[in-house]
Amino acid sequence: MSHASDFPIPTIDLGRTSYAAAYERQLAHHAEVLAARDSGRPEIGRILLVEHHPPVITISRRAGASAHLLAPPEELARRGVTLAETDRGGDITYHGPGQLVVYPILDLNLVRLGLHDYMRLLEQAVIDCCERIGIATHRDPAATGVWVNGDPPAKIAAMGVRVRKWVTMHGLALNVSPDLSHFALIVPCGLVGRTVTSIEREIGPTHPAMPEVKRELVAALTAQITAARRAADSRRG
């Protein structure tokens, strides 16, 4: 585990970690951020980075989400892909090596953000990151996430969050160089007929490596959070 001191919000890199272990780390950090608020010394939070290994398909509690799992158990076992129920929003998604998963544990009370605005903040951070590395992306008003421009557009980042006592968990997953064939095991995010892409597919073998993408995305995310915090402070002032 490493702590990045280059950013105003503590950033904790969990490396390659199982989904269950990373979830326990989220819970621990969530409890610490809540405790800081309750003590009268609130903190804005932390940002956790992870690549999930072994690969995992996570299924939310949304009605019908499990129907978007396309592969039988024996196919998942052959590919080394596990299953996990998740308490985030959204539908069904895939996580695995080569995909950068970002879990901001943020006190939304300090930045005065509702859930809708927070989701747009996450999207904007990914859009800004992709622009910096040379990929044009956009939002889709009908589908949460970030999409690469094209015909048809392809999804490069998925999002799903949980908010408890106005402190966030879960977050976003940006495809850097994952095994895209694993997305054929599901209907990604429950969106029928939509395609999935990655930084590697869009740029080719010279694409930025994971460490660079981490730096760019954390920089973009912290810039968005800092701007929201300053706006909240000015409204209070």
C-alpha positions, 0 to 999 in steps of 0.5 A: 500500500502506498500513500500519494502525497501529491494530492490534497486528498489522501490517495491510497493505492491498494494494488491488485486486491480481491473485491471482498478485501477491497470492500472491507477496506472501504468500510473501514475508511467509511467508518473513519470519515464518519468518526472524524465528522462525529468528533467535530473534526470532519475531513473531506475523505480519501480516494482508494485505487484498486485493480480487482484480482481475481476478476469478478462480476458484481451484481447489484440488488436492483430487480432484474440485474441477475438476468444480465449475467449471460455465462453459466457457472462452468464458463465463469470457472473456466475463465477464472471469474468470480461472482459477488453481490454488491450494495452499490447502485447500478446493475451488473458490471465486470472488474479485473486486472487492467481496469482502474477502479476508484473508490472515493470515500467522501463526506458530501456534507463538506462539498454540499453535493447531492447524489446527482451532482456527485455522479456528474462530478465523477463523470467529468473527472473521467472525461478530463482524464481521457482528454489529457491522454488524447481520447475524446469522450462524452456523457450520455443523458440516458446512461450513467458513465463515460462514452468514447465518441464514435458511431456507435459510442462505446463505454470506457468507464462505468459508475455505481455508488452508495451513500450512507450518512452522506459519506460515499462508497464505491465509485467508478471503473475506467478500462485501461487494458482489461480483457475486454472479452470478459464483458461478453459474460454479461450485459454491461450495466444492463444496457443491451446493445451497447459496446465497451472499449478501453484506453488500450483499444482506443490508442493502441500499444503505445497507450499510457500505462496504469501508473500514468492513468492513475496519476491523471485520473486522481489529478482530475478527480481531486481538481473536481472535488477541490472546486466543489469544496471551494464553491461550497465554502464560498456559498457558506461564506 
